[in-house]
Amino acid sequence: MNSVRLAPGVALVTVPGRGLAVRTPGGEFLKVATGEVRETDLRRRLHAPDGTPDGPAAASADGDGPSGGTDRALDALVAAFEGAGYATREPLGNGMLTGCQVLLLGDPVLVDPLMRCARDEGAEVGTITPDRLPRTARRSGGSGRTVVVWCLDGPVPPGLWDEADRLPGHSVAWLRCHREGDTAWLEPLAATTDDVTSAHVRLRRLAATAAHHELGAYWASLSAEGPGSGHSTASAALTAGLLMEDLVAWASGDRSARRRLRRVRVRRLTVSRHPVLPVPEVAPYPTSAPASALPVPTDPASAEPPRNASAPAMPITPDSGTPRSVPPESGTAVLPLRESGTPAPASAASESDRPAPASIAPESDRPVPAVPAPEPASTTRAPESTVTRPPRSRTAVPPPRTAGRAPR
């Protein structure tokens, strides 16, 4: 059985006049009630030096001393340290990525420091090429302990990450970063099909900017950058540390970092964080018309003739009796409006002979449902003796007079 020792980041502190205290990895101090257990015995059991050359750390850690390893009070106190997470039995050298496989590819300025960091945390680190991504997805076997990290010191060429976006569907985690000018983009890690992929990030960025045409053209062309562009040693180390934060969160099962997009200014070494969500899939827009749509006859001869053959059919405005123009349907010629009872000029073309103007062609290929023409107005002219003024519209009717006043 492995011996018990203090967990990484935990320290025992002797406070003068107040006894023993524990400093947690987060910087919090907790008082320790040792009871009958001596401080030297607790330090010896937990392999905790006291800072003096001849202190208890110089003694053996196998239980020598007055209390030894058989004292029940000491065993209970050590068990309390283990239960609180301040002591561990794991051997030295086990890191947060122990048992995980990290496959790296990309530019050496970012891959090299990230490889050293991942190995220090106990990961099995290797390299991979883009053509081996499908094979890696098949060999992972759904273990969920493999992650692919792709680091680019420049923009992403079109379509380069399309194949890698499918890795979460094979239980292979997918982490990436790239640089555009002075900004390095660290996209969130995707471990399941519900996480954010590189395609989602691009859609979100296009939707968030007014210069989406220019940004899309920049991604498509990948224009040459000026001299001096690229990561420095400091910005590469910062980027590698941030990527390690995501890897440790993934290995520990923390999902809070999977909805976070980070921007690193490679010259100023500043970091900003922005929330990002996956883009849901939508149904494609239909290209054919629905079966319920009624086609409009394009041949004027096949159209229904007007009810009153003596006058052209035209809709009448409800109150004034004034004809109004109606947008013509597709394939139907338009005749100039004329007063009722006036014969058409001899030179005027009939409805069947006049071609449809090109400017009224519909914008889409969808057929427009036919609208029946309303009842035509009567062409019989009233006698002049009975007509005193043109009919008024509803808006021209004067308001009612106030009661009590004589009309003028």
DRENVOSE-365351 format. One record per residue: x, y, z of N, C-alpha, C in turn. Coordinates in steps of 0.1 Angstrom, whole numbers, padded with zeros to 4 digits, always signed. Layout:
# DRENVOSE-365351
XYZXYZXYZ
...
This chain:
# DRENVOSE-365351
+0009-0012+0000+0000+0000+0000+0009+0012+0000
+0005+0022-0008+0013+0035-0009+0011+0042+0004
+0022+0049+0008+0021+0057+0020+0014+0070+0018
+0009+0076+0029+0001+0088+0028+0010+0100+0028
+0007+0110+0020+0014+0122+0019+0005+0134+0017
+0010+0146+0019+0002+0158+0016-0001+0159+0001
-0013+0163-0002-0017+0165-0016-0009+0177-0021
-0008+0177-0035-0001+0189-0041-0007+0202-0038
+0001+0212-0034-0004+0225-0030-0008+0227-0016
-0008+0216-0008-0012+0217+0007+0001+0218+0015
+0000+0226+0025+0012+0228+0035+0007+0229+0049
+0015+0224+0058+0012+0225+0072+0020+0236+0078
+0014+0245+0086+0020+0257+0091+0018+0257+0106
+0029+0259+0113+0029+0260+0128+0027+0275+0132
+0016+0279+0138+0014+0292+0141+0018+0294+0156
+0027+0303+0159+0031+0305+0173+0019+0309+0182
+0018+0301+0193+0007+0303+0202-0007+0299+0198
-0008+0294+0186-0022+0290+0181-0022+0275+0176
-0011+0269+0175-0010+0255+0171-0008+0253+0156
-0013+0242+0151-0011+0238+0137-0022+0242+0128
-0019+0246+0116-0029+0251+0106-0025+0244+0092
-0035+0243+0084-0034+0238+0070-0036+0249+0060
-0027+0251+0051-0029+0260+0040-0034+0252+0028
-0046+0255+0023-0051+0248+0012-0045+0253-0001
-0047+0245-0013-0041+0250-0025-0047+0264-0030
-0059+0267-0025-0065+0280-0029-0061+0291-0020
-0052+0289-0010-0047+0300-0001-0055+0301+0012
-0064+0292+0015-0072+0293+0027-0065+0286+0039
-0066+0291+0051-0060+0285+0063-0070+0279+0072
-0068+0267+0076-0077+0260+0084-0070+0255+0097
-0076+0257+0108-0070+0253+0121-0071+0238+0122
-0061+0231+0127-0061+0216+0129-0062+0213+0144
-0072+0206+0148-0074+0202+0162-0067+0188+0163
-0054+0188+0167-0047+0175+0168-0050+0166+0180
-0056+0172+0190-0060+0164+0202-0048+0159+0209
-0047+0145+0211-0036+0139+0217-0024+0136+0208
-0026+0139+0195-0015+0136+0186-0005+0147+0186
+0007+0144+0186+0018+0154+0186+0020+0159+0171
+0024+0171+0170+0026+0177+0157+0037+0170+0150
+0048+0167+0156+0059+0160+0150+0055+0146+0144
+0046+0139+0151+0041+0126+0146+0033+0128+0133
+0024+0138+0133+0016+0141+0122+0024+0145+0110
+0034+0153+0112+0043+0157+0101+0050+0145+0095
+0055+0137+0104+0063+0125+0100+0054+0116+0092
+0041+0114+0095+0033+0105+0088+0029+0110+0074
+0028+0123+0073+0024+0130+0061+0036+0134+0052
+0048+0131+0056+0060+0135+0049+0060+0150+0048
+0057+0157+0058+0056+0171+0057+0068+0177+0065
+0078+0183+0059+0089+0189+0066+0084+0202+0074
+0092+0205+0084+0088+0217+0092+0097+0229+0089
+0106+0227+0079+0115+0238+0075+0128+0239+0082
+0131+0231+0091+0144+0231+0099+0153+0220+0094
+0166+0221+0093+0174+0211+0088+0173+0198+0096
+0172+0199+0109+0171+0186+0117+0157+0184+0122
+0147+0188+0114+0133+0187+0119+0128+0173+0117
+0115+0171+0119+0109+0158+0118+0110+0151+0104
+0112+0159+0094+0113+0153+0081+0126+0145+0079
+0136+0147+0087+0148+0139+0087+0146+0125+0092
+0136+0124+0100+0133+0111+0106+0126+0102+0095
+0126+0089+0098+0119+0080+0089+0104+0082+0089
+0098+0078+0078+0084+0080+0076+0076+0067+0078
+0082+0057+0084+0076+0044+0086+0069+0043+0099
+0067+0053+0106+0060+0052+0119+0069+0053+0131
+0082+0056+0130+0090+0057+0142+0086+0069+0150
+0089+0068+0163+0085+0079+0172+0076+0074+0183
+0073+0083+0193+0065+0079+0204+0051+0074+0200
+0045+0081+0190+0031+0076+0186+0032+0065+0177
+0042+0065+0167+0043+0054+0157+0032+0053+0148
+0031+0042+0140+0020+0041+0130+0008+0033+0136
+0008+0029+0149-0003+0021+0154-0012+0030+0163
-0009+0042+0165-0017+0050+0173-0030+0053+0166
-0042+0049+0173-0055+0051+0166-0058+0066+0164
-0054+0074+0173-0057+0088+0172-0050+0094+0160
-0037+0090+0158-0030+0094+0146-0036+0089+0133
-0040+0076+0133-0047+0071+0121-0060+0078+0118
-0067+0081+0128-0080+0088+0126-0077+0102+0120
-0067+0109+0125-0064+0123+0120-0059+0122+0106
-0051+0112+0102-0046+0111+0088-0058+0108+0079
-0067+0099+0084-0079+0096+0076-0087+0108+0073
-0088+0117+0083-0095+0130+0082-0089+0139+0071
-0076+0139+0071-0069+0146+0060-0072+0140+0046
-0072+0127+0045-0075+0121+0032-0089+0124+0028
-0099+0123+0038-0113+0125+0034-0115+0140+0030
-0108+0149+0035-0109+0163+0031-0102+0167+0018
-0094+0157+0013-0086+0160+0001-0073+0166+0003
-0068+0167+0016-0056+0174+0018-0044+0164+0020
-0047+0151+0018-0037+0140+0018-0041+0130+0008
-0031+0123+0002-0033+0114-0009-0024+0102-0008
-0028+0091-0014-0019+0079-0014-0014+0077-0028
-0017+0086-0038-0012+0084-0051+0004+0086-0052
+0011+0078-0060+0025+0080-0060+0029+0093-0067
+0041+0098-0064+0045+0110-0071+0047+0108-0086
+0044+0119-0093+0045+0118-0107+0032+0117-0114
+0021+0113-0107+0008+0112-0113+0002+0126-0115
-0001+0130-0127-0006+0144-0129-0021+0143-0133
-0026+0154-0136-0041+0155-0139-0044+0148-0152
-0034+0146-0161-0037+0140-0174-0033+0125-0174
-0030+0119-0163-0026+0105-0163-0037+0096-0168
-0033+0088-0177-0043+0079-0184-0050+0085-0196
-0046+0097-0200-0051+0104-0212-0041+0103-0223
-0046+0103-0235-0038+0104-0247-0040+0117-0254
-0029+0124-0256-0030+0138-0262-0022+0137-0275
-0029+0139-0286-0024+0139-0300-0023+0153-0305
-0011+0158-0309-0008+0172-0312-0005+0172-0327
-0009+0183-0333-0004+0187-0347-0006+0202-0349
+0002+0207-0358+0002+0221-0361+0016+0227-0361
+0017+0240-0358+0030+0247-0359+0038+0244-0346
+0052+0242-0348+0060+0239-0337+0061+0249-0326
+0059+0262-0330+0060+0273-0319+0049+0271-0308
+0038+0264-0311+0028+0262-0301+0028+0247-0297
+0031+0238-0306+0030+0224-0303+0041+0220-0293
+0053+0225-0294+0064+0221-0285+0062+0225-0271
+0058+0237-0267+0056+0240-0253+0044+0232-0248
+0033+0230-0256+0022+0223-0251+0025+0208-0249
+0034+0202-0257+0038+0188-0255+0046+0187-0242
+0054+0196-0238+0061+0195-0225+0052+0196-0214
+0042+0205-0215+0032+0207-0204+0024+0195-0202
+0019+0189-0213+0011+0177-0212+0018+0165-0206
+0031+0163-0210+0039+0152-0204+0041+0154-0189
+0043+0167-0185+0045+0169-0171+0033+0165-0163
+0021+0166-0169+0009+0162-0162+0005+0147-0164
+0015+0139-0169+0013+0125-0170+0006+0120-0182
+0004+0128-0192-0004+0124-0204+0005+0116-0213
-0001+0107-0221+0006+0100-0231+0006+0109-0244
+0017+0115-0247+0017+0125-0258+0022+0119-0271
+0016+0123-0282+0021+0118-0295+0017+0129-0305
+0021+0127-0317+0018+0136-0329+0010+0128-0339
+0003+0136-0347-0006+0130-0357-0006+0139-0369
-0011+0134-0380-0012+0142-0393-0027+0142-0396
-0031+0152-0404-0045+0153-0408-0051+0141-0415
-0043+0134-0423-0049+0122-0430-0051+0111-0420
-0046+0111-0408-0048+0100-0399-0059+0103-0389
-0066+0114-0390-0077+0117-0381-0088+0106-0382
-0093+0102-0394-0104+0092-0394-0099+0079-0387
-0087+0075-0390-0082+0062-0384-0081+0064-0369
-0077+0075-0364-0077+0077-0349-0091+0077-0343
-0100+0082-0350-0114+0082-0345-0119+0067-0344
-0116+0059-0354-0120+0045-0353-0113+0037-0343
-0100+0040-0340-0092+0032-0330-0095+0036-0316
-0101+0048-0314-0103+0052-0300-0112+0043-0292
-0122+0036-0299-0130+0027-0293-0140+0033-0283
-0143+0046-0284-0153+0052-0275-0148+0053-0261
-0135+0053-0259-0130+0053-0245-0132+0067-0239
-0132+0077-0247-0133+0091-0241-0121+0096-0234
-0109+0090-0236-0097+0095-0230-0087+0099-0240
-0091+0102-0252-0082+0107-0263-0087+0121-0267
-0077+0129-0269-0080+0143-0273-0070+0147-0284
-0075+0154-0295-0067+0159-0305-0066+0174-0304
-0054+0180-0304-0052+0194-0302-0045+0199-0315
-0051+0208-0322-0046+0214-0334-0042+0229-0332
-0030+0232-0333-0025+0246-0330-0019+0252-0343
-0025+0263-0347-0020+0270-0359-0016+0284-0356
-0004+0288-0361+0001+0301-0360-0003+0310-0372
-0016+0310-0375-0021+0317-0386-0035+0314-0388
-0042+0319-0398-0056+0317-0401-0058+0302-0405
-0071+0298-0405-0074+0284-0408-0078+0284-0423
-0071+0276-0431-0075+0275-0445-0089+0269-0447
-0096+0273-0457-0110+0268-0459-0111+0253-0459
-0120+0247-0451-0122+0233-0451-0112+0224-0443
-0101+0231-0437-0091+0223-0431-0096+0215-0419
-0106+0221-0411-0110+0215-0399-0124+0208-0400
-0128+0206-0412-0141+0199-0414-0141+0185-0409
-0130+0178-0412-0129+0164-0408-0127+0163-0393
-0120+0172-0387-0118+0172-0372-0131+0175-0365
-0140+0183-0371-0152+0186-0364-0161+0173-0361
-0158+0162-0368-0165+0150-0366-0160+0141-0355
-0149+0145-0350-0142+0137-0339-0151+0135-0327
-0158+0145-0322-0167+0143-0310-0177+0132-0312
-0181+0130-0324-0191+0119-0326-0185+0105-0325
-0172+0104-0324-0165+0092-0321-0158+0091-0307
-0163+0100-0298-0158+0100-0284-0144+0104-0284
-0139+0113-0293-0126+0118-0293-0127+0133-0291
-0121+0139-0281-0122+0153-0278-0114+0161-0288
-0118+0173-0290-0113+0181-0301-0111+0196-0296
-0098+0200-0296-0094+0213-0291-0085+0219-0302
-0087+0233-0304-0079+0239-0314-0077+0254-0311
-0067+0260-0318-0065+0274-0317-0058+0278-0330
-0060+0291-0333-0054+0297-0345-0052+0312-0343
-0044+0318-0351-0041+0332-0350-0046+0340-0362
-0052+0351-0360-0055+0361-0371-0050+0374-0368
-0039+0378-0374-0032+0390-0371-0026+0391-0357
-0031+0400-0349-0026+0402-0336-0034+0394-0326
-0044+0387-0330-0053+0380-0321-0052+0365-0323
-0050+0357-0312-0051+0343-0312-0064+0339-0307
-0071+0330-0314-0084+0325-0310-0083+0311-0304
-0087+0309-0291-0087+0296-0285-0102+0292-0284
-0105+0283-0292-0119+0278-0293-0122+0268-0282
-0134+0266-0278-0137+0257-0267-0135+0243-0271
-0132+0234-0261-0130+0220-0263-0144+0213-0266
-0144+0205-0276-0156+0197-0280-0154+0183-0277
-0162+0177-0268-0160+0163-0264-0172+0154-0268
-0184+0161-0270-0196+0154-0274-0202+0161-0286
-0212+0155-0292-0219+0161-0304-0227+0174-0300
-0229+0176-0287-0236+0188-0283-0227+0200-0280
-0214+0198-0282-0205+0209-0279-0202+0218-0291
-0194+0228-0290-0192+0238-0300-0181+0233-0309
-0183+0233-0322-0172+0230-0332-0167+0242-0338
-0157+0240-0347-0151+0252-0354-0161+0258-0363
-0169+0250-0370-0180+0256-0379-0189+0264-0371
-0193+0260-0359-0202+0269-0351-0196+0282-0347
-0183+0282-0344-0176+0294-0340-0176+0304-0352
-0174+0299-0364-0173+0308-0376-0187+0314-0378
-0198+0306-0377-0211+0311-0379-0214+0322-0368
-0210+0320-0356-0213+0329-0345-0205+0342-0348
-0193+0341-0352-0185+0353-0355-0190+0361-0367
-0195+0354-0377-0201+0361-0388-0214+0368-0384
-0222+0362-0376-0234+0368-0371-0232+0380-0362
-0220+0381-0356-0218+0391-0346-0211+0404-0351
-0208+0404-0364-0201+0415-0370-0208+0420-0382
-0208+0434-0384-0214+0440-0395-0205+0438-0408
-0193+0435-0406-0184+0432-0418-0183+0418-0421
-0194+0411-0421-0194+0396-0424-0189+0393-0438
-0192+0402-0448-0188+0399-0461-0172+0400-0462
-0167+0410-0455-0152+0411-0455-0145+0400-0447
-0151+0396-0436-0145+0385-0428-0146+0372-0436
-0157+0369-0442-0158+0357-0450-0147+0357-0462
-0145+0369-0468-0135+0370-0479-0121+0368-0473
-0119+0373-0461-0106+0371-0455-0103+0356-0452
-0113+0349-0447-0111+0335-0445-0109+0327-0458
-0115+0332-0469-0114+0324-0481-0101+0327-0488
-0096+0339-0487-0084+0343-0495-0071+0341-0487
-0072+0343-0474-0060+0341-0465-0048+0349-0471
-0050+0362-0471-0040+0371-0476-0027+0371-0468
-0016+0374-0475-0003+0373-0468-0002+0384-0457
+0004+0380-0446+0006+0390-0435+0019+0397-0436
+0020+0408-0429+0032+0416-0429+0043+0410-0421
+0055+0415-0422+0066+0410-0415+0064+0411-0400
+0070+0402-0392+0069+0403-0378+0056+0397-0372
+0048+0391-0380+0036+0385-0375+0039+0371-0369
+0031+0367-0360+0033+0353-0354+0035+0354-0339
+0034+0343-0333+0036+0342-0319+0050+0344-0314
+0051+0351-0303+0064+0352-0296+0066+0341-0286
+0077+0340-0280+0079+0330-0270+0070+0332-0258
+0067+0344-0254+0058+0347-0243+0044+0343-0247
+0039+0348-0259+0025+0345-0262+0023+0330-0265
+0033+0323-0270+0032+0309-0272+0031+0301-0258
+0039+0306-0249+0038+0300-0235+0024+0303-0229
+0019+0315-0231+0006+0318-0225-0005+0310-0232
-0004+0308-0245-0014+0301-0252-0014+0286-0248
-0002+0281-0246-0001+0267-0242-0006+0265-0228
-0004+0274-0219-0010+0273-0205-0025+0274-0206
-0031+0282-0214-0046+0282-0215-0051+0270-0221
-0044+0264-0231-0049+0251-0236-0048+0240-0226
-0038+0241-0217-0036+0231-0207-0048+0232-0197
-0052+0244-0194-0064+0246-0185-0076+0239-0191
-0078+0239-0204-0090+0232-0210-0088+0217-0209
-0075+0212-0211-0073+0198-0211-0075+0193-0197
-0070+0200-0187-0072+0195-0173-0087+0195-0169
-0095+0205-0174-0109+0205-0171-0116+0194-0178
-0112+0191-0190-0118+0179-0197-0115+0166-0190
-0102+0164-0185-0098+0152-0179-0105+0150-0165
-0109+0161-0159-0115+0160-0146-0131+0160-0147
-0136+0161-0159-0150+0161-0161-0157+0174-0159
-0150+0185-0159-0156+0198-0158-0160+0203-0172
-0173+0206-0173-0179+0210-0186-0181+0225-0187
-0176+0233-0177-0178+0247-0177-0170+0254-0187
-0159+0248-0192-0151+0254-0202-0154+0251-0216
-0165+0244-0218-0169+0240-0232-0178+0250-0239
-0181+0261-0232-0189+0272-0238-0182+0285-0238
-0168+0285-0239-0160+0297-0237-0151+0298-0249
-0151+0310-0255-0142+0314-0266-0132+0325-0260
-0119+0322-0262-0110+0332-0256-0101+0338-0267
-0098+0351-0265-0090+0359-0274-0077+0363-0267
-0066+0360-0273-0053+0364-0267-0046+0374-0276
-0043+0386-0271-0036+0396-0278-0021+0392-0277
-0015+0387-0289-0002+0382-0288+0009+0392-0285
+0006+0405-0287+0016+0416-0284+0014+0421-0270
+0002+0423-0266-0001+0428-0252-0002+0417-0242
-0003+0405-0246-0005+0393-0237-0017+0395-0228
-0028+0399-0233-0040+0400-0226-0050+0390-0231
-0059+0386-0222-0069+0375-0225-0083+0380-0222
-0092+0378-0231-0106+0381-0229-0114+0368-0232
-0125+0367-0225-0134+0355-0226-0148+0359-0230
-0153+0351-0239-0166+0353-0245-0174+0340-0245
-0187+0341-0240-0195+0328-0241-0199+0325-0255
-0200+0313-0259-0204+0309-0272-0212+0296-0271
-0223+0295-0279-0232+0283-0279-0231+0276-0293
-0234+0263-0293-0235+0257-0306-0247+0262-0315
-0246+0261-0328-0256+0265-0337-0265+0253-0340
-0278+0254-0337-0286+0243-0341-0288+0241-0356
-0291+0229-0360-0293+0226-0374-0307+0230-0377
-0309+0236-0390-0322+0240-0394-0325+0232-0407
-0338+0232-0410-0343+0225-0422-0339+0233-0434
-0335+0227-0445-0332+0234-0458-0344+0241-0463
-0342+0252-0470-0353+0259-0476-0359+0251-0488
-0372+0249-0489-0377+0241-0500-0375+0248-0514
-0371+0240-0523-0368+0246-0537-0380+0244-0546
-0389+0235-0543-0401+0233-0552-0413+0238-0544
-0424+0242-0552-0436+0247-0546-0444+0236-0540
-0451+0239-0529-0460+0229-0523-0471+0224-0532
-0476+0212-0530-0486+0207-0538-0499+0214-0537
-0501+0221-0526-0514+0228-0524-0515+0241-0532
-0504+0246-0538-0504+0258-0545-0511+0256-0559
-0520+0266-0562-0527+0265-0575-0519+0272-0586
-0517+0265-0597-0510+0272-0608-0519+0283-0615
-0512+0293-0620-0519+0304-0627-0518+0302-0641
-0529+0302-0649-0528+0300-0664-0520+0311-0670
-0510+0308-0678-0502+0318-0685-0508+0321-0699
-0517+0313-0704-0523+0316-0717-0535+0324-0715
-0535+0337-0720-0547+0345-0718-0560+0339-0723
-0559+0331-0734-0571+0325-0739-0578+0315-0730
-0569+0309-0721-0575+0299-0712-0580+0305-0699
-0578+0318-0697-0583+0325-0685-0598+0326-0686
-0605+0328-0675-0619+0329-0674-0623+0343-0679
-0632+0344-0689-0636+0357-0694-0644+0365-0684
-0644+0378-0685-0651+0386-0676-0666+0384-0677
-0673+0387-0666-0687+0385-0666-0695+0395-0675
-0690+0407-0676-0696+0417-0685-0687+0418-0697
-0691+0413-0708-0682+0413-0720-0682+0427-0726
-0691+0436-0723-0691+0449-0729-0681+0459-0723
-0675+0455-0712-0666+0464-0705-0655+0456-0699
-0643+0461-0700-0632+0453-0694-0634+0452-0679
-0630+0440-0674-0631+0438-0659-0620+0445-0652
-0624+0454-0642-0615+0461-0634-0621+0463-0620
-0613+0461-0610-0619+0463-0596-0623+0478-0594
-0633+0480-0586-0638+0493-0583-0635+0496-0568
-0630+0508-0565-0628+0512-0551-0642+0512-0544
-0643+0506-0532-0656+0505-0526-0663+0518-0524
-0661+0529-0522-0670+0540-0519-0671+0550-0530
-0660+0552-0537-0660+0563-0546-0663+0558-0560
-0663+0545-0563-0665+0541-0577-0654+0543-0586
-0642+0548-0581-0631+0551-0590-0623+0538-0592
-0619+0536-0605-0611+0524-0607-0597+0525-0601
-0592+0514-0596-0578+0514-0591-0570+0503-0598
-0557+0505-0599-0549+0496-0606-0545+0485-0597
-0544+0473-0603-0540+0461-0596-0528+0455-0602
-0518+0451-0594-0506+0445-0600-0510+0433-0608
-0505+0432-0620-0509+0421-0629-0503+0409-0625
-0510+0398-0628-0504+0385-0625-0494+0381-0636
-0486+0370-0633-0476+0366-0642-0482+0361-0655
-0477+0367-0666-0482+0362-0680-0494+0369-0684
-0500+0379-0677-0512+0387-0681-0508+0401-0685
-0513+0405-0697-0510+0419-0702-0519+0429-0694
-0514+0441-0694-0521+0452-0687-0526+0462-0698
-0539+0465-0697-0545+0475-0706-0545+0489-0699
-0544+0499-0706-0545+0513-0700-0559+0515-0695
-0561+0521-0683-0574+0523-0678-0581+0535-0686
-0594+0533-0689-0601+0543-0695-0615+0544-0689
-0621+0555-0691-0634+0557-0685-0644+0548-0691
-0655+0545-0683-0666+0536-0687-0673+0541-0699
-0676+0532-0709-0683+0536-0721-0675+0541-0732
-0662+0544-0730-0654+0550-0741-0647+0539-0748
-0649+0538-0761-0643+0527-0768-0628+0528-0769
-0622+0516-0770-0607+0516-0770-0602+0521-0783
-0591+0527-0784-0585+0531-0797-0583+0520-0806
-0583+0523-0819-0582+0512-0829-0568+0506-0829
-0558+0515-0825-0544+0510-0825-0541+0502-0812
-0550+0502-0802-0547+0495-0790-0547+0480-0792
-0537+0473-0787-0536+0459-0789-0546+0452-0779
-0551+0441-0783-0559+0433-0774-0551+0426-0763
-0558+0421-0753-0552+0414-0742-0544+0402-0747
-0549+0395-0757-0542+0383-0761-0530+0386-0770
-0529+0398-0776-0519+0401-0786-0507+0409-0779
-0510+0415-0767-0499+0423-0761-0491+0415-0752
-0478+0415-0754-0469+0407-0745-0468+0413-0731
-0465+0404-0722-0464+0409-0708-0451+0416-0706
-0451+0428-0699-0439+0435-0696-0429+0427-0689
-0416+0429-0692-0405+0421-0685-0404+0425-0670
-0408+0437-0667-0405+0442-0653-0415+0436-0643
-0425+0429-0647-0435+0423-0637-0433+0409-0635
-0422+0403-0640-0419+0389-0638-0417+0387-0623
-0422+0376-0618-0421+0373-0604-0406+0370-0600
-0402+0374-0587-0388+0371-0583-0385+0357-0581
-0394+0349-0578-0392+0334-0576-0400+0326-0586
-0397+0314-0587-0404+0304-0596-0417+0299-0590
-0421+0303-0578-0433+0298-0572-0445+0303-0579
-0455+0295-0582-0468+0300-0588-0476+0307-0578
-0482+0318-0583-0491+0326-0575-0505+0322-0576
-0513+0319-0566-0527+0315-0567-0535+0325-0574
-0544+0321-0582-0553+0330-0590-0563+0337-0581
-0565+0349-0584-0574+0357-0576-0586+0361-0585
-0598+0357-0582-0610+0361-0591-0612+0376-0591
-0615+0381-0603-0618+0395-0605-0631+0398-0598
-0632+0410-0592-0645+0414-0586-0655+0418-0596
-0667+0420-0592-0678+0423-0600-0676+0437-0607
-0676+0437-0621-0674+0450-0628-0685+0460-0625
-0681+0473-0627-0691+0483-0625-0700+0484-0637
-0712+0489-0634-0721+0491-0645-0717+0502-0654
-0718+0500-0667-0714+0511-0677-0725+0520-0681
-0737+0518-0675-0749+0527-0678-0747+0541-0672
-0747+0551-0680-0745+0565-0675-0758+0571-0670
-0758+0576-0658-0771+0582-0652-0774+0595-0660
-0787+0598-0661-0791+0611-0667-0785+0623-0660
-0782+0633-0668-0775+0645-0662-0785+0652-0653
-0798+0651-0655-0807+0659-0647-0807+0653-0632
-0804+0641-0631-0804+0635-0618-0791+0635-0611
-0780+0639-0618-0767+0639-0612-0763+0653-0609
-0762+0657-0596-0759+0671-0593-0744+0672-0589
-0738+0662-0584-0724+0663-0580-0718+0649-0580
-0705+0648-0581-0699+0634-0581-0701+0628-0567
-0702+0615-0566-0704+0609-0553-0692+0611-0544
-0696+0613-0532-0685+0616-0522-0680+0603-0516
-0668+0603-0512-0662+0591-0505-0665+0593-0490
-0663+0582-0483-0666+0583-0469-0658+0593-0461
-0646+0595-0466-0637+0605-0459-0642+0619-0462
-0650+0621-0472-0654+0635-0475-0667+0639-0468
-0674+0630-0461-0686+0633-0454-0683+0642-0442
-0690+0653-0441-0687+0662-0430-0692+0656-0417
-0685+0659-0406-0689+0654-0393-0703+0660-0389
-0710+0653-0380-0724+0657-0376-0723+0671-0369
-0733+0679-0371-0733+0692-0365-0736+0691-0350
-0732+0701-0343-0734+0702-0328-0749+0705-0326
-0754+0697-0317-0769+0700-0313-0771+0714-0308
-0782+0720-0312-0785+0733-0307-0781+0745-0316
-0773+0742-0326-0769+0752-0335-0778+0751-0348
-0782+0763-0353-0789+0763-0366-0779+0761-0377
-0783+0754-0387-0774+0752-0398-0773+0765-0406
-0761+0768-0411-0759+0780-0418-0764+0780-0432
